[in-house]
Amino acid sequence: MKKRTKIIILSAMVLLLGVTGYLNVVLNNSITDSGNTNPTTPTTSYFASYRNDRESTRDQEMLYYDAIISNETSSEEAIKTAEEGRLNLVKQMEQELVVEGLIKAKGFEDCVVTISSESVNAVVKAKELNATEVAQIVSVIQNQLGIEGIENIKIIPIE
Protein backbone atom coordinates (compact mmCIF):
# COMPACT_ATOMS: atom_id res chain seq x y z
CA MET A 1 0.00 0.00 0.00
CA LYS A 2 2.79 2.44 0.81
CA LYS A 3 4.52 1.83 -2.50
CA ARG A 4 1.28 2.42 -4.42
CA THR A 5 0.65 5.70 -2.53
CA LYS A 6 4.16 6.91 -3.34
CA ILE A 7 3.66 6.11 -7.04
CA ILE A 8 0.34 8.00 -7.11
CA ILE A 9 1.84 11.05 -5.39
CA LEU A 10 4.89 11.03 -7.67
CA SER A 11 2.66 10.71 -10.77
CA ALA A 12 0.50 13.61 -9.61
CA MET A 13 3.59 15.78 -9.04
CA VAL A 14 4.95 14.96 -12.51
CA LEU A 15 1.55 15.80 -14.02
CA LEU A 16 1.42 19.12 -12.14
CA LEU A 17 4.95 19.94 -13.27
CA GLY A 18 3.93 19.32 -16.88
CA VAL A 19 0.83 21.51 -16.54
CA THR A 20 2.90 24.27 -14.93
CA GLY A 21 5.43 24.18 -17.79
CA TYR A 22 2.66 24.32 -20.38
CA LEU A 23 0.93 27.27 -18.68
CA ASN A 24 4.26 29.08 -18.37
CA VAL A 25 4.86 28.82 -22.14
CA VAL A 26 1.30 29.84 -23.03
CA LEU A 27 1.23 32.83 -20.67
CA ASN A 28 4.69 34.06 -21.70
CA ASN A 29 3.65 33.97 -25.36
CA SER A 30 0.44 35.89 -24.66
CA ILE A 31 2.31 38.55 -22.67
CA THR A 32 4.95 38.91 -25.40
CA ASP A 33 2.29 39.17 -28.12
CA SER A 34 0.22 41.78 -26.27
CA GLY A 35 3.30 43.74 -25.14
CA ASN A 36 4.10 44.82 -28.70
CA THR A 37 0.77 46.58 -29.21
CA ASN A 38 1.29 49.32 -26.59
CA PRO A 39 3.74 51.99 -27.81
CA THR A 40 3.53 54.06 -24.58
CA THR A 41 5.07 51.34 -22.39
CA PRO A 42 8.70 52.57 -22.76
CA THR A 43 7.94 56.12 -21.60
CA THR A 44 5.59 54.97 -18.87
CA SER A 45 8.25 52.64 -17.61
CA TYR A 46 10.83 55.44 -17.91
CA PHE A 47 8.89 57.71 -15.57
CA ALA A 48 8.06 54.91 -13.14
CA SER A 49 11.61 53.58 -13.23
CA TYR A 50 13.10 57.02 -12.68
CA ARG A 51 10.82 57.67 -9.72
CA ASN A 52 11.69 54.31 -8.19
CA ASP A 53 15.42 54.91 -8.66
CA ARG A 54 15.14 58.41 -7.22
CA GLU A 55 13.20 57.15 -4.21
CA SER A 56 15.71 54.37 -3.57
CA THR A 57 18.63 56.78 -3.75
CA ARG A 58 16.94 59.22 -1.41
CA ASP A 59 16.06 56.46 1.05
CA GLN A 60 19.74 55.53 1.14
CA GLU A 61 20.73 59.16 1.67
CA MET A 62 18.26 59.47 4.54
CA LEU A 63 19.63 56.30 6.14
CA TYR A 64 23.13 57.72 5.77
CA TYR A 65 22.13 60.98 7.46
CA ASP A 66 20.24 59.11 10.20
CA ALA A 67 23.27 56.90 10.85
CA ILE A 68 25.48 59.95 11.34
CA ILE A 69 22.93 61.67 13.56
CA SER A 70 22.31 58.63 15.77
CA ASN A 71 25.97 57.55 16.02
CA GLU A 72 27.32 58.39 19.47
CA THR A 73 30.84 58.89 18.13
CA SER A 74 29.77 61.56 15.60
CA SER A 75 31.03 65.04 16.30
CA GLU A 76 28.68 67.96 16.85
CA GLU A 77 29.75 69.41 13.51
CA ALA A 78 29.06 66.11 11.68
CA ILE A 79 25.64 65.84 13.31
CA LYS A 80 24.81 69.45 12.42
CA THR A 81 25.93 68.91 8.81
CA ALA A 82 23.89 65.70 8.57
CA GLU A 83 20.80 67.43 9.96
CA GLU A 84 21.21 70.29 7.46
CA GLY A 85 21.70 67.82 4.62
CA ARG A 86 18.60 65.91 5.67
CA LEU A 87 16.51 69.10 5.84
CA ASN A 88 17.81 70.24 2.44
CA LEU A 89 16.96 66.87 0.92
CA VAL A 90 13.42 66.97 2.32
CA LYS A 91 13.00 70.53 1.00
CA GLN A 92 14.26 69.48 -2.44
CA MET A 93 11.88 66.50 -2.49
CA GLU A 94 8.94 68.76 -1.63
CA GLN A 95 9.90 71.30 -4.29
CA GLU A 96 10.22 68.64 -6.98
CA LEU A 97 6.87 67.13 -6.03
CA VAL A 98 5.12 70.51 -6.14
CA VAL A 99 6.68 71.50 -9.48
CA GLU A 100 5.82 68.10 -11.00
CA GLY A 101 2.23 68.43 -9.81
CA LEU A 102 1.86 71.94 -11.19
CA ILE A 103 3.30 70.95 -14.57
CA LYS A 104 0.84 68.04 -14.73
CA ALA A 105 -1.93 70.48 -13.81
CA LYS A 106 -1.03 72.48 -16.93
CA GLY A 107 -2.22 69.50 -19.00
CA PHE A 108 0.91 67.40 -19.41
CA GLU A 109 0.40 63.68 -18.91
CA ASP A 110 3.54 63.05 -16.86
CA CYS A 111 6.80 64.69 -15.90
CA VAL A 112 9.84 64.29 -13.69
CA VAL A 113 11.73 67.25 -12.24
CA THR A 114 15.22 67.22 -10.77
CA ILE A 115 16.62 70.17 -8.88
CA SER A 116 20.29 70.72 -8.21
CA SER A 117 22.22 73.75 -7.04
CA GLU A 118 23.25 74.53 -10.63
CA SER A 119 20.19 73.63 -12.71
CA VAL A 120 16.63 72.39 -12.96
CA ASN A 121 15.73 69.62 -15.38
CA ALA A 122 12.17 68.79 -16.39
CA VAL A 123 11.48 65.67 -18.45
CA VAL A 124 7.95 65.95 -19.85
CA LYS A 125 5.90 63.25 -21.54
CA ALA A 126 5.23 64.86 -24.92
CA LYS A 127 6.17 64.20 -28.53
CA GLU A 128 7.36 67.78 -28.84
CA LEU A 129 6.74 71.08 -27.10
CA ASN A 130 5.68 74.34 -28.67
CA ALA A 131 6.77 77.75 -27.41
CA THR A 132 3.63 78.23 -25.30
CA GLU A 133 4.09 74.90 -23.52
CA VAL A 134 7.76 75.63 -22.84
CA ALA A 135 6.79 79.06 -21.46
CA GLN A 136 4.21 77.43 -19.14
CA ILE A 137 6.78 74.97 -17.78
CA VAL A 138 9.44 77.68 -17.35
CA SER A 139 6.91 79.89 -15.59
CA VAL A 140 6.00 77.15 -13.11
CA ILE A 141 9.67 76.43 -12.38
CA GLN A 142 10.60 80.09 -11.96
CA ASN A 143 7.62 80.90 -9.75
CA GLN A 144 8.01 77.89 -7.47
CA LEU A 145 11.79 77.95 -7.15
CA GLY A 146 12.45 81.68 -7.37
CA ILE A 147 14.78 81.34 -10.36
CA GLU A 148 15.45 84.54 -12.30
CA GLY A 149 16.92 83.44 -15.65
CA ILE A 150 16.18 80.54 -17.92
CA GLU A 151 19.73 79.54 -18.81
CA ASN A 152 19.86 76.84 -16.13
CA ILE A 153 16.43 75.37 -16.87
CA LYS A 154 16.38 72.38 -19.20
CA ILE A 155 13.13 70.94 -20.54
CA ILE A 156 13.27 67.59 -22.30
CA PRO A 157 10.24 66.12 -24.10
CA ILE A 158 9.99 62.33 -24.24
CA GLU A 159 7.32 60.59 -26.25
Secondary structure, DSSP 8 states (H G I E B T S, - for coil): -HHHHHHHHHHHHHHHHHHHHHHHHHHHHHHHHHHTT-TTHHHHHHHHHHHHHHHHHHHHHHHHHHHHHH-TT--HHHHHHHHHHHHHHHHHHHHHHHHHHHHHHTT-S-EEEEE-SS-EEEEEE-S---HHHHHHHHHHHHHHHT---STTEEEEEE-
